[in-house]
């Protein structure tokens, strides 16, 4: 029992560190305020970690379903928001920041809307709004656990459209993407290309 608890706590600690650094460094510093001081970046990390703990605690006390269903929801939400941006970021030199962010937000929000319509707002019983979207068999009867695929498709479409309507990324970013796709390094390995 102690080993299982230690494994759970170490996993939770690692995930909380990843969440706080992603929010404070990648989002706050990288997108919203590049000139933020280290002190304020640390504060943003602490606040995001506290919010993640509160949300995790709430979901732990009020789980949205069985473990497999909860994991399916989590993967669906992650797929709808992250997968298209990662794929287009690797395989398209022209994908820009605006397109990626718009697609991520669109995929995330449409998936959360569908999940909350079926499961209730933040999984609170009695707050679902299925009649508003046409009932349980709306959208071809896709379950909330599987709707992440639809959210990912929506993400791809929005990201592509916004990318075409905004300026392309700077040349150095395009070269960086090309180096991710085909690593050149200081010396290419013979026969690798």
Backbone bond lengths (Angstrom), bond angles and torsions (degrees), N, CA, C in turn:
res aa  C-N    CA-C-N  psi(-1)  N-CA   C-N-CA  omega(-1)  CA-C   N-CA-C  phi
1 X - - - 1.454 - - 1.534 110.80 -
2 X 1.332 115.81 -39.07 1.468 118.58 -178.98 1.520 110.81 -66.87
3 X 1.335 116.84 -36.44 1.462 120.63 178.89 1.520 111.77 -65.32
4 X 1.331 115.94 -41.16 1.463 120.32 177.93 1.514 111.76 -64.18
5 X 1.334 116.32 -41.87 1.463 120.44 178.10 1.521 110.78 -65.35
6 X 1.322 117.05 -40.91 1.469 120.26 178.32 1.524 110.97 -63.59
7 X 1.334 116.49 -40.38 1.469 119.89 178.27 1.524 110.91 -64.18
8 X 1.329 116.63 -42.34 1.468 120.26 179.60 1.522 111.21 -65.11
9 X 1.327 116.88 -42.92 1.466 120.06 -178.91 1.523 111.87 -67.62
10 X 1.330 117.32 -39.60 1.464 118.79 179.88 1.527 110.75 -68.27
11 X 1.323 117.06 -37.42 1.462 120.49 176.68 1.518 110.47 -65.20
12 X 1.333 116.64 -45.22 1.466 120.41 179.10 1.524 110.98 -62.15
13 X 1.327 117.14 -41.41 1.471 120.23 179.43 1.522 110.97 -63.37
14 X 1.326 116.72 -42.48 1.464 120.20 178.16 1.514 112.28 -63.38
15 X 1.331 116.57 -42.14 1.467 120.13 178.81 1.524 111.46 -66.32
16 X 1.321 117.42 -39.70 1.468 120.34 177.99 1.521 111.24 -64.48
17 X 1.331 116.81 -39.41 1.471 119.86 176.55 1.525 110.47 -63.41
18 X 1.326 116.57 -42.16 1.467 120.33 179.75 1.521 110.86 -64.37
19 X 1.329 117.08 -42.39 1.466 120.76 179.02 1.516 110.67 -63.26
20 X 1.328 117.14 -48.15 1.469 119.60 -176.31 1.521 111.70 -65.63
21 X 1.328 117.69 -39.33 1.467 118.58 179.66 1.520 111.09 -72.67
22 X 1.333 117.65 -35.20 1.465 119.90 177.44 1.521 110.87 -64.01
23 X 1.320 116.77 -42.66 1.468 119.74 -179.66 1.519 110.69 -70.91
24 X 1.332 117.63 -50.01 1.467 119.63 -173.81 1.521 112.62 -71.74
25 X 1.320 117.73 -45.59 1.465 119.64 -175.07 1.529 112.52 -87.51
26 X 1.328 116.21 -51.18 1.461 119.22 -174.54 1.523 112.67 -75.27
27 X 1.328 117.16 -41.42 1.460 119.65 -175.22 1.522 112.22 -90.43
28 X 1.339 117.09 -58.48 1.468 119.69 -176.26 1.524 110.83 -66.05
29 X 1.336 116.87 -53.12 1.467 119.68 -177.76 1.524 112.03 -76.77
30 X 1.313 117.42 -41.06 1.455 120.59 -175.53 1.509 114.88 -74.77
31 X 1.336 118.03 -29.72 1.464 120.28 -174.45 1.523 112.45 -114.94
32 X 1.327 116.92 -51.63 1.459 119.76 -169.97 1.524 114.86 -88.34
33 X 1.339 117.85 -39.72 1.463 119.96 -174.48 1.532 110.00 -145.04
34 X 1.347 117.26 82.58 1.472 119.95 -177.43 1.531 113.87 -62.72
35 X 1.322 118.16 -21.27 1.468 121.57 -177.45 1.524 112.91 -97.20
36 X 1.320 117.84 17.56 1.462 120.99 -178.22 1.532 109.63 -64.97
37 X 1.317 115.78 142.87 1.466 119.78 178.89 1.528 109.81 -74.29
38 X 1.335 115.78 160.41 1.465 119.78 178.71 1.521 111.01 -60.93
39 X 1.331 116.42 -36.52 1.462 121.00 -179.97 1.526 110.44 -62.53
40 X 1.341 117.12 -45.74 1.459 120.28 -179.55 1.528 111.87 -72.46
41 X 1.328 116.73 -31.27 1.466 119.72 175.46 1.530 109.89 -65.48
42 X 1.321 116.39 -41.02 1.461 120.98 176.51 1.527 110.71 -63.60
43 X 1.333 116.70 -40.77 1.465 121.12 177.96 1.530 110.34 -62.33
44 X 1.335 116.89 -43.11 1.469 120.50 177.89 1.524 110.56 -61.14
45 X 1.332 116.88 -38.81 1.457 120.79 177.17 1.517 112.15 -64.08
46 X 1.327 116.56 -42.43 1.467 120.57 179.33 1.524 111.34 -65.52
47 X 1.333 116.41 -41.32 1.465 120.18 179.74 1.526 110.42 -65.43
48 X 1.336 116.79 -44.37 1.465 119.31 -179.74 1.524 111.07 -65.30
49 X 1.334 117.20 -34.71 1.457 120.14 177.17 1.529 110.35 -66.68
50 X 1.331 117.15 -41.35 1.466 120.68 178.63 1.528 110.78 -63.12
51 X 1.333 116.81 -42.54 1.467 120.63 178.32 1.528 110.08 -63.21
52 X 1.329 117.21 -42.37 1.467 121.00 178.74 1.526 111.03 -63.15
53 X 1.329 117.58 -38.16 1.464 121.26 178.57 1.521 110.51 -65.54
54 X 1.338 116.95 -43.04 1.468 120.73 179.48 1.531 110.22 -63.36
55 X 1.334 116.99 -46.41 1.469 120.28 179.51 1.526 110.65 -63.48
56 X 1.329 117.16 -43.47 1.466 120.82 179.15 1.524 111.19 -63.69
57 X 1.327 116.18 -41.96 1.460 119.95 177.72 1.515 112.03 -62.24
58 X 1.332 116.01 -42.82 1.466 120.25 178.21 1.525 110.63 -61.92
59 X 1.339 116.04 -47.34 1.464 119.25 -179.31 1.527 111.63 -67.86
60 X 1.337 117.38 -28.75 1.458 120.04 175.40 1.520 112.17 -68.61
61 X 1.329 116.45 -36.46 1.462 120.81 178.90 1.524 112.25 -80.48
62 X 1.322 117.21 -28.50 1.465 122.88 -179.54 1.528 109.53 -127.72
63 X 1.319 117.64 68.79 1.471 118.94 -175.43 1.526 111.10 -63.65
64 X 1.334 116.80 143.01 1.460 119.84 -178.97 1.526 113.85 -73.55
65 X 1.304 118.73 -7.00 1.460 121.19 179.37 1.508 110.01 166.94
66 X 1.317 115.47 -160.32 1.454 120.22 177.40 1.519 110.09 -66.28
67 X 1.308 116.40 163.63 1.468 120.81 -177.07 1.526 111.59 -58.32
68 X 1.329 117.29 -43.23 1.468 120.01 -178.75 1.527 110.84 -63.66
69 X 1.329 117.24 -41.32 1.466 120.76 177.95 1.510 112.10 -65.97
70 X 1.318 116.11 -38.94 1.462 120.46 178.74 1.524 110.68 -66.01
71 X 1.325 116.62 -42.46 1.467 120.37 177.45 1.525 110.19 -64.05
72 X 1.335 117.12 -40.45 1.467 120.57 178.21 1.524 110.81 -62.08
73 X 1.337 116.95 -41.81 1.470 119.90 176.59 1.523 110.90 -61.86
74 X 1.326 116.47 -44.64 1.470 120.22 -178.75 1.524 111.01 -62.55
75 X 1.332 116.92 -44.25 1.466 119.69 179.00 1.523 111.32 -67.40
76 X 1.336 117.03 -36.34 1.461 120.13 177.66 1.512 112.01 -64.62
77 X 1.320 116.40 -42.08 1.464 120.61 178.49 1.524 109.99 -66.78
78 X 1.327 117.00 -41.81 1.470 119.85 177.86 1.523 110.90 -64.48
79 X 1.331 116.82 -42.31 1.467 120.23 -179.84 1.516 111.28 -64.28
80 X 1.322 116.86 -39.49 1.466 119.60 -177.58 1.518 112.20 -70.15
81 X 1.313 117.22 -25.01 1.465 118.80 -177.01 1.528 113.32 -104.16
82 X 1.314 119.10 -34.43 1.465 120.92 -172.15 1.525 115.08 -103.09
83 X 1.326 117.92 -41.05 1.462 121.29 -172.08 1.531 113.58 -55.60
84 X 1.341 120.19 -50.70 1.470 118.55 -178.71 1.526 113.38 -62.57
85 X 1.330 117.08 -39.06 1.471 119.36 179.96 1.526 110.84 -64.19
86 X 1.320 116.73 -39.88 1.463 120.07 178.60 1.530 110.20 -66.46
87 X 1.326 117.16 -46.17 1.467 120.61 -178.94 1.527 111.41 -63.25
88 X 1.327 117.10 -47.32 1.463 119.25 -179.27 1.519 111.22 -70.30
89 X 1.321 116.77 -31.40 1.456 119.73 177.06 1.514 112.63 -65.59
90 X 1.324 116.69 -32.18 1.462 120.58 179.82 1.525 111.63 -84.98
91 X 1.320 117.29 -41.73 1.459 120.11 -170.63 1.523 115.05 -100.52
92 X 1.323 118.30 2.59 1.462 120.18 177.21 1.522 109.39 -133.79
93 X 1.325 115.59 115.20 1.471 119.37 177.86 1.521 110.95 -68.38
94 X 1.316 117.56 -22.69 1.465 121.54 -173.88 1.527 113.08 -88.58
95 X 1.339 118.42 -11.13 1.467 119.80 -179.41 1.518 109.26 -62.88
96 X 1.335 116.05 129.09 1.460 119.65 -177.77 1.525 111.31 -109.73
97 X 1.309 114.54 171.94 1.462 122.30 -177.31 1.524 111.27 -60.58
98 X 1.335 116.69 -43.07 1.467 120.68 -177.30 1.527 111.18 -62.89
99 X 1.334 116.31 -43.91 1.459 120.13 178.95 1.517 112.03 -64.39
100 X 1.325 116.29 -43.22 1.467 120.36 -179.30 1.526 111.26 -64.04
101 X 1.331 117.05 -45.19 1.467 120.13 -178.90 1.523 110.86 -66.83
102 X 1.342 117.45 -44.05 1.468 120.61 179.33 1.524 110.60 -61.22
103 X 1.325 116.99 -43.53 1.456 120.59 178.72 1.516 112.27 -63.87
104 X 1.336 116.25 -43.70 1.463 120.22 179.69 1.520 111.04 -60.92
105 X 1.327 116.70 -46.00 1.466 119.92 -179.64 1.523 111.28 -65.94
106 X 1.337 116.94 -41.84 1.464 120.37 179.99 1.525 110.94 -63.21
107 X 1.330 117.43 -46.82 1.457 120.79 179.04 1.516 112.21 -62.56
108 X 1.327 115.75 -42.80 1.464 120.39 179.35 1.519 111.20 -63.62
109 X 1.337 117.30 -48.41 1.461 120.08 -175.05 1.526 112.52 -68.60
110 X 1.329 118.32 -40.21 1.471 118.46 179.81 1.528 110.53 -67.53
111 X 1.330 117.15 -35.90 1.464 120.23 178.44 1.524 110.83 -69.50
112 X 1.337 117.00 -45.35 1.468 119.52 177.66 1.524 111.04 -62.30
113 X 1.331 117.78 -39.76 1.465 121.11 178.21 1.525 110.28 -58.31
114 X 1.329 116.59 -46.95 1.466 121.12 -178.62 1.528 111.15 -66.76
115 X 1.329 116.30 -43.23 1.468 120.07 179.36 1.523 110.29 -63.89
116 X 1.334 117.25 -46.17 1.464 120.19 -179.74 1.524 111.55 -66.84
117 X 1.335 117.84 -31.93 1.465 120.41 176.86 1.523 110.28 -61.70
118 X 1.321 116.94 -38.07 1.464 121.65 -178.91 1.523 113.09 -85.89
119 X 1.324 116.76 -41.03 1.470 120.76 -170.60 1.524 113.80 -101.67
120 X 1.329 117.76 -10.01 1.459 121.45 -175.36 1.512 110.61 99.18
121 X 1.318 115.37 151.65 1.460 120.84 -178.75 1.521 108.35 -65.63
122 X 1.312 115.93 120.94 1.468 123.61 -173.98 1.524 111.07 50.74
123 X 1.346 115.22 33.57 1.455 124.51 173.93 1.524 113.37 65.51
124 X 1.337 117.16 21.86 1.465 121.46 175.93 1.524 107.61 -81.01
125 X 1.319 116.66 123.70 1.456 121.08 -177.73 1.528 110.24 -61.85
126 X 1.324 114.92 139.57 1.458 120.70 178.46 1.517 114.27 88.85
127 X 1.330 117.98 -1.71 1.469 119.63 179.95 1.524 112.20 -106.93
128 X 1.350 116.46 9.24 1.463 118.12 178.35 1.531 109.02 -69.49
129 X 1.311 116.05 157.64 1.470 120.38 -179.41 1.526 110.13 -135.40
130 X 1.345 114.87 51.64 1.461 121.04 -179.69 1.526 113.71 -59.35
131 X 1.341 119.60 -41.90 1.472 118.03 -179.62 1.530 112.63 -58.54
132 X 1.312 116.90 -29.59 1.464 120.73 -178.95 1.529 111.71 -65.10
133 X 1.336 117.02 -29.81 1.467 119.50 -177.98 1.526 112.48 -106.49
134 X 1.319 117.64 8.46 1.465 119.85 175.03 1.510 115.50 103.51
135 X 1.305 118.68 13.63 1.455 121.50 176.57 1.518 113.67 91.97
136 X 1.336 114.25 -177.74 1.467 120.78 -173.90 1.522 112.84 -65.42
137 X 1.325 117.66 -27.09 1.465 120.08 -178.96 1.520 112.26 -96.03
138 X 1.310 117.04 18.09 1.459 119.66 178.39 1.520 109.75 -66.12
139 X 1.270 115.69 156.29 1.467 124.39 179.79 1.526 111.25 51.77
140 X 1.332 115.31 57.64 1.463 124.15 175.13 1.527 112.98 62.26
141 X 1.317 118.16 20.81 1.455 121.43 177.61 1.516 114.95 72.18
142 X 1.321 117.27 18.74 1.470 120.62 179.82 1.525 108.96 -67.97
143 X 1.314 116.09 131.85 1.465 119.96 179.81 1.526 110.00 -74.93
144 X 1.331 117.72 156.51 1.467 119.95 178.06 1.526 112.66 -59.11
145 X 1.338 117.26 -32.47 1.461 120.62 -179.57 1.526 111.91 -66.57
146 X 1.332 117.24 -26.91 1.464 121.43 -178.07 1.525 112.90 -100.79
147 X 1.321 117.52 -3.70 1.464 119.85 -173.99 1.525 112.66 -71.37
148 X 1.311 118.59 -12.48 1.463 120.98 177.41 1.515 112.44 -57.67
149 X 1.337 117.27 -31.59 1.470 120.30 178.09 1.526 110.67 -65.39
150 X 1.330 117.07 -39.68 1.467 120.93 177.10 1.526 109.65 -67.42
151 X 1.338 116.56 -41.94 1.463 120.46 176.92 1.518 111.95 -60.85
152 X 1.339 116.81 -38.16 1.468 120.48 178.10 1.525 110.70 -65.75
153 X 1.327 117.12 -41.19 1.465 120.64 177.31 1.532 110.48 -62.32
154 X 1.322 116.22 -43.99 1.467 121.34 176.95 1.530 110.19 -60.98
155 X 1.321 116.89 -40.68 1.465 122.80 177.40 1.527 109.98 -59.05
156 X 1.344 117.06 -48.66 1.468 121.03 178.82 1.525 111.03 -56.21
157 X 1.331 116.82 -46.80 1.468 121.22 -176.37 1.523 110.89 -64.40
158 X 1.338 117.27 -49.53 1.468 120.83 -179.13 1.525 110.57 -62.70
159 X 1.322 117.29 -44.32 1.468 120.33 180.00 1.522 110.85 -61.24
160 X 1.328 117.24 -42.13 1.463 121.35 -179.89 1.530 110.67 -63.86
161 X 1.337 117.17 -45.82 1.471 120.90 -178.52 1.527 110.77 -65.27
162 X 1.335 117.25 -47.89 1.470 120.22 -179.77 1.524 110.20 -63.89
163 X 1.319 117.43 -38.03 1.464 121.10 177.78 1.528 110.92 -59.87
164 X 1.323 117.16 -41.27 1.464 120.80 -179.23 1.529 112.07 -71.57
165 X 1.336 117.72 -25.50 1.463 121.44 -177.94 1.527 113.45 -90.05
166 X 1.317 117.54 -8.91 1.468 121.27 -178.57 1.525 108.92 -119.64
167 X 1.334 114.88 169.69 1.472 119.05 -176.19 1.527 110.97 -71.26
168 X 1.320 114.59 151.19 1.461 119.11 -179.52 1.525 110.19 -74.57
169 X 1.327 116.70 160.57 1.468 119.87 -177.73 1.530 111.13 -66.24
170 X 1.340 116.28 158.90 1.466 119.91 178.66 1.533 111.39 -59.63
171 X 1.306 114.98 159.25 1.470 121.50 -176.70 1.530 111.99 -58.44
172 X 1.354 117.66 -39.67 1.471 119.02 -178.28 1.535 111.68 -66.04
173 X 1.325 117.50 -30.87 1.465 120.57 176.46 1.529 109.65 -70.30
174 X 1.325 116.73 -40.88 1.463 120.24 178.45 1.529 110.90 -62.49
175 X 1.330 116.90 -38.85 1.474 120.27 177.09 1.529 110.84 -66.63
176 X 1.337 116.51 -38.29 1.458 120.13 178.63 1.534 110.20 -62.83
177 X 1.342 116.78 -43.36 1.466 120.56 178.22 1.524 110.31 -62.49
178 X 1.313 116.50 -41.74 1.469 120.33 178.40 1.527 110.60 -62.20
179 X 1.329 117.75 -37.41 1.469 121.04 178.25 1.523 112.18 -70.25
180 X 1.342 117.40 -28.36 1.461 120.23 175.01 1.525 109.47 -70.02
181 X 1.322 115.89 -41.66 1.467 120.69 -178.94 1.525 111.96 -69.04
182 X 1.329 116.34 -44.60 1.467 121.45 -179.20 1.524 107.47 -130.11
183 X 1.338 117.36 88.40 1.464 119.53 -177.75 1.526 110.92 -61.58
184 X 1.303 115.68 128.22 1.456 119.99 -178.78 1.528 110.72 -104.95
185 X 1.328 117.36 -37.35 1.455 120.46 -179.63 1.509 111.60 57.67
186 X 1.333 116.67 -164.54 1.458 119.35 178.75 1.521 110.68 -78.00
187 X 1.325 117.07 -30.93 1.468 121.54 176.88 1.522 107.65 -142.03
188 X 1.301 115.94 123.36 1.463 120.11 177.57 1.524 109.39 -73.83
189 X 1.311 116.30 144.57 1.458 121.36 177.70 1.522 107.85 -73.90
190 X 1.316 116.36 131.31 1.463 120.39 -179.92 1.526 110.27 -60.07
191 X 1.318 115.56 133.01 1.455 121.23 177.39 1.514 114.34 81.06
192 X 1.333 118.64 2.62 1.459 120.33 -178.38 1.520 111.84 -79.62
193 X 1.329 117.98 -20.35 1.469 119.62 -176.63 1.491 110.58 -112.23
